[in-house]
Amino acid sequence: MGGLRELAAPFVVPGPSGVAVRDRLKRLSAEDERVLRLVGDHLGTLASRDLKARCAAGLDHDSEQWAARKRALTEASSSRWAGSITKATHDQWALARRGQLAHLQSLEAGVAVIAHRLSLPVGEKGAGRVPGGYRSRREWHAKARRLHVLTDRLKAVQADWQAGVVHVVRGGKRLLNTRHHLDAAQLTEEQWRIRWQAGRRFLQADGESGKRFGNETVRVTPGGEISLKLPAPLAHLANAPHGRYVLAAKVAFAHRGEQWADRILANRAVAYRIHEDTARGRWYLTASWTIPPVKIVPLAAARTNGLIGVDTNADHLAAWRLDTHGNPVGAPLRFFYDLTGNAAHRDAQVRHALIRLLHWAERHRLAIAVEDLDFTAEKTREKHGRRKRFRNLVSGMPVARLRARLVSMAAELGITIVAVDPAYTSRWGAEHWQKPLTSKNRTTTRHDAAAVAIGRRALGHGIRRRTAPPRDDRSDRRGHRTVQAGHGDRGREETRPRVPGPRTRCVPPDAERTRATRTPKTVRDVRSDQVWVQDSLLLTDQER
């Protein structure tokens, strides 16, 4: 047990801090689409300039430079458009900065692993979680060259991190690199250009409480009418007073529509974003706002009626219901999903699996226990080497998407989510629960056993089962016997101690080990202090 790491305590996951709803802009006229593209292209150009200025400032940026950038943008748009652009710029720079730090940590981990394995003799095996040397001299030489490559990359990233330099592209680096691989992407240059322009447009405005309908820049009335405040250079395109343009399309949010209507009627802030889906030829409007933090249920209250342990896998969720004592109840359930195809298909598969799990938990009014998974350090090929199947398996698990979806969807149904440390759940679950829960009518998988282990850890119990007494020495013989023990019971994880006495036929350790030559006349009952006399054995006719 000395090599095991310390486990983190379970905790209740806080709910989401904001919501977003989306609706399609139907029946847009050709003039509406032209105006939206002109406004988006103009504001996108300003956003690109502002991002360039922010990246040039680096770590020396302060509030005065922020105000100067906003004043420069206000002249070419409006004060509210300028505020939205500068805020989006800061968010994008901060995201790039966090990604740079994650890349830096990944490079440091890769360099450390390769340096360690190169220092070991070729063919030496690893011990525990520490990898050994490389298998062959050829692999050792290849990894030595890779160490120099990673070291050069690490020095460059460290220099950028210390100087505050980030490399970010408006529209996305992936779409930018697609320009050089149009045949593989099955796109023409014109189709790529349309996507590139749509990705670089800027049509989003932050809300402001106290203003009419919660947003003066992009205003949406309770009836669904949408109007935009045009930038100063495009004010001549207005079709409504005060330099505004009213779209012909109207929106009606099917999801959270009542909440959205209550906010805008109370003039509370609502942010809007308009974007074009070039693949489908559609326009969408997304409304988002912050919500007060959900009151977190105490962990003891979440454990009141037991809970559901869930094991996350690459193609399904394995779930098992547990009572308050940690005993599995009923049969395990599996919620499958298919992660092949495009992003929309994968997201739909994840949502479908989660809603079935949440409906099951809602029927029984139980909390859900999941692992606090983070595969950031597990995806590097330097750590797992030739284990390509394992790396692909880990990389394909939608951990972040599952976690975000589960928290937001559970908050809507009032279901509590308990996160536990994922260490050793699969190993110990299979060791202590897979075989006992397997019967002729049910085959328990390793993932089902892991779900039991996760649930027991969330309930505060140990994963290991209490060891039962020998088969023919139980007080109730071969009948039912519980496998649980209280937290304060000594030896609850080990074999039950042997009590000296005639019931166990165990000789006290300090007594002389001699074999009895005759049947004792009297025996003391260990369950009471009474002494009873054993009757003489009846003799058969033959013995007489």
C-alpha angles and dihedrals in degrees: 000000000000093000096055118103123236114270123232119235119254116257139186112255113235118237127250121288097212144019136215131198129187137201134179121251101231128190095020112171123230089252091053092054092047092052092047091052093048093049093044094049092048094049091042090058090052091048091052091052092048092049090051091052092048093050091048091054092055116169093347093071116125140169093274092058089047091054091047092052091049092051090051091051094046092064091058098040127359137290093261094046088048091052092051092048095050092047092050089048092054091048091051093048092049091049091051089049093054091047089051091053091050090050090049092052091047091053092048091051092048093049091048093051094047093046091051094049092046090055091059125080116266111270097016112145124233126245121224111320094343114098121231132222126301120278100238141016089247092057090046090055093048092050091048089058091046090052090061091049093050091045091055091048091048092053091050093049092046090052091050091047094052092046094045093240117153130182110220134155125203105232094029135280091248093060090044092054090047087070088072094048105044094143093055091047091047092232134131121226091253093052091049091049091054091051091046093053092046091051093052097049119109117215107146130112131189119233127243125206116231094032124108109288090349098283131062098183100052106019123191118186124212087257091059099254113150125207131173131208102232120223116253096258091052098043091113089071092065118125095182135051123281095032096295131142120212118207122222092226123084131203132218114183109219093189116060090351093144092052091049092049092050091053098049092044088055090047092242121158118276123173120214134199128188119198139164126234100212094186092060099026093236137131124219137193119210121196121195137175140166123257129204114265113272114245106256116232113231114255092240090056092050089055095051099101097021122257146236119267114212126195115200117220138171095262107016148016115244112207134179129178118233131191124227091275093054097254117144111246123205122336128323120257129213125204110199129202134179116228097188122107131036127338094262091055093048092049091050091051092052093048092049093052093046095049091054090050092048093048089053091051091046093054091055095035093233135146122241124235118205136169119262091232124185116169096178092114095036099062098069114108090214091069099047099028112184095010093106094154091055092047092050090047093052094044092051096054109102094220098152094043092047092049095049094044094046094051095048096044093044091052090058092054095041094244120151119230118208118196121206136186108271095212115131095343094128095043098045093038091056092044098051107023113026098074098039091051094049117097139161091272099039134046112204114208127210089254092054090052090049089054089056090050091050092049093049092050090050090051091053096250127127116258094231119090120236108259112246123227120259113296100251098035101066119121090233092039111216098349130109118306129179120241096205131100134181122263092249097048112115118235095011090146096046137064113291111261119252112246114214114243144085095287091066095027088227120150115222111255093240095049124097112263101235129143116242114245098199140026112270116244096214133034128189115228110229090208093062143015094242120113117216129190119235114229122233116267116259115247123224124230091258093054090050 
